[in-house]
């Protein structure tokens, strides 16, 4: 211990301090009686004299195996506050996407949901206006996710678009629909916007591609699953074809394409395929 300095109790050093309950619940920051600590954003103690947090980030699920800095639970925004912000005090809210990728998602959401969205200066998705023929289901779902205290992080991947199980991270492959052959299917039926809604549904519900009651999964032909059923509800409200199966089972003769089956509920026996380049989609 340095002369003239007061030793911090072991519980403080270990990050085991309880979360205080202020008399003003709207306060974002307040100090302890001894003025040595501040409690920030209803989340963590911060010692300004040491320039560090004294409790780990409570959102442990924001750590990522391929990002070593994210495992430092005592840092703020991965020690990069110039690039990132953390308005909730818990997770990084800025999606790690380029401006081009953000624009592609905004356009995809407009086509799929019928609404106008934008990305604010902090990288967060915001609703601009509700379209005349938009999906009420999509509007309610995305508004709920946007206004949630949970932050859903959108990342780019070269693998299949997916939800990172056990986390609130979703990964979108922005090349999935490049070179796709839609045939007679409206391109708004399945695009980057529908991919974002699909994977965000998984993150919000913390539910993978398995039927909890029967054990059926995305590998079973004829099974849609809750995420695709949810997507189909949006498609119905938008007057789009319905996805018949979760499983992408048909491939072209060349093997380059995977086929996603769709149908018109009025003519259920007629199937329409969207051909997706397997290499682009990470399949």
N, C-alpha and C positions, 0 to 999 in steps of 0.2 A: 504494500500500500504506500502511495506517495504521501509525503508529509503535507499536512494541511488539507487532505482530501478525505471525504467520508466514504467508507466502504459500502457498496451496495449489497443488500441481503442476497443470499444464494438463490432464493426463489425468484428474485427479479432477474438475476443473471441467466437463469434457466428458462425464463419466459413463462413462469407459472403464475403470474399475477392475475387476480380476478379482474373482470371488466367492471368498472365502477358504474353506478347508475346516477347520473346527474339530475338535479332538480329541474333543469331545463333540457328536456329530451331532444330539442331541436338543435342543441349546440353541437358543433362539429369538432370543437377542441376546447379542452379545459386543463387546468394544472392541478396537480396534487397539492395538499396543504404545504408540503415542504418545498414546493416550487422546483423540485429537481426533475420532475417528469411531466410530460404533457400526454393527454389521451386524445388521439386523433381519429376523427371520422368514425367514431363508435367501433373502432377495430383494434388499435394497438397503442401500447405505451411507447413514447419517444423520449429519449434523453438528449436534449439539445446540447448539453455540455460535452457529450461524447459524440454527437453527430450520428447517432444510430438508433434503430428501433430496439426495444428491449423484449419484445415478444415476436414470435414468428408470424409471417403472413397467415391469417386464418384460413385462407383459401388454398389449402394444400394441394388441391386437384389441379392448380394452375402450373405445377411443375411438369416439365416435359423432358423425356429421356434424352432427346437430341439437342437440348439447350441447357448446358451445364449451369449457366448463370441463373436460370430459373429455380435451381435447387438451393440458392442462397435465400432462405426464408426470412432473413433479417434485412434484406435490401428493399429498396423502393423502385418499382418498374425496371427491374433487372439492372440497377445502377446506371440507367440511361434516361434521366428525366427530360433531356432535351428532345428525345424522339418519342417518348411515351408518357402518358398520364394515367393516373389511377384514381378517378373521382370517387369511387366507392371505398377506397382504402383497402381493397382486398385483391383485385385482379387487374391485369392490364386490359384496358378497354379498347385500345387502338388495334384494329385488325391489321395483321401483317401482310397487307396487300398493296400492290402498286395502284396508282391512279387508274391505269387502264383496266386492271382487274376489278376495281371498285365500280367503274363505269359499266363493265360488262354485267356485273351482278344487278346493278340498278336497272339496266335495260331488260334483263331477263325477268326481274320481278314485275316490271311494268307489263310485260307481255303475258306473264303467267297469272298474275293477280288482278290486273286491271287498274292498279293504283300507281301513283307517282311517289317515288322515294328519292332520298338524297343521302349523302354522307356528310356529316358535319365536320367542322375543323378538327375535332378530336378523333375522327374516324368511326363515329357511331352512326348506325342506320337510323334514319328519321323519316316518318311519314309526312309527305308534302300535301297530298290531296287524295281523296277517295274518288275513284273513277265511277262514271255513271253505270257501267256494266261490270263492276268489279265483284270479286268474291267476298261475301261477308265473313265467311269462315277464315279466309286468309287474312283479312283486315284485322279481325279480332285476335287471331293467333299471333301475328307479328307485332301488333300493338302491345299485347300482353308480354311478349318476350322483350320488346324494346323498353317497356316501363318497369320490367322486373328488377329486383335488387341484384339478381344474378347477371353476370356478364358472359355472353356467349361469344367466344373468340373464333373468328373465321380465318382460316389459314389456307394457303395454296399448297397443292400436292401434285405429284406426277403419278401417284397411285390412284386407285379408284376413289371417288368421292366417298367419304365415310365420316361417321361420328366416332371419336376416340372414347371408347367405353370407360365409364367411371369418371368422366370429366365433363366439362361444358365446352370442349373444343370440337369444332367441326372443320373438316378438310374438304376443299372443293378442287376438283381437277378442271382447270379452265380450258383444257384442250378436248374435253369429252365430246363436244358436239361439232368440232371442226371436221369438215368433210362428211358430215352425216347426211344420209339420204332419207328424207322425210316422206317421200312418195305422196300419198293423199292425206297425210296427217298434218294438221296445222302445227308449225314449228313452236307455237306457244304452248303446246301440249306437254312437251318435255324439253327442258332447257336448263340453263344455269340457275334461273329463278326457282324452278321446281326442285332442283338439286339442293339449293340452300334451304328451302322449306322442309324438304324431306329429312335432311341431316339435322336441322335445328329441332324438328319434331322429336327425333331420337334423343337429343341433348336435353330438351325440356322435360321429357317424360322418363329419361334414364331407362330406356327400354330398347333392347336390340331387336334383331330380325328373327325372333323366335316367338311362337305362340306359347304363352305361359301355361295354357290349359292342356294343349295336345302335344306340344313339343315340335310341331311342324315349323319349318324354317324356310328361308329364302331359297334353299336348294331343292325344295319340293315343287314340282310342276303343279299348276292350278291354285297355288296359294298366293294371296296378295299380301297379307300381313297388315298390321295396324297403320304403319306409315304410308303404305300405298293406298289403303282405304281412305286415309285422311286426304292424301293428294287427290284421289278421285272425287271426293266431295267438292273440292275446289274446282276441279275440272268440270263437274256437272253444273256448278253455278256459273261457270264461264262458257258453257255450251261446247265444251271440248270432248273429244273421245276419252273413254275410260281405259286405263291400263288393265290388261287381262291377268297377267301374272307378275309376281315379283321376279321370278327366275328368268334370266335371259338365256333361253335354251336353244334357240335356232341360230345357226351360223350360215353364212353364205358358202357357196361351193369353194370359193377361193380361201376361205378361212380368215379373211381379213376383217369381216364384219360380224358383229353380234346383233341380233334382231330383238327388239323390244315390242311385244304384241299389244295392240290396242283394239278396241271394239266400240261399236255404237250400241247402247242398250236397246235401241229400237230394232236393231238387226244383230243380235248377239252371235249369230253363226258366222258373220263376216268379220274376218280378222285383217287388220292393217298393221304393217310393220314399219318401225323406224330402224334403219340400219346405222349402227354406230361403229366407227373404225376402232377395232380392239386395241390397237397400239396407242391411239390417242386417249382412250378412256382408261388406260392402265389395266385392261382386262387380260 
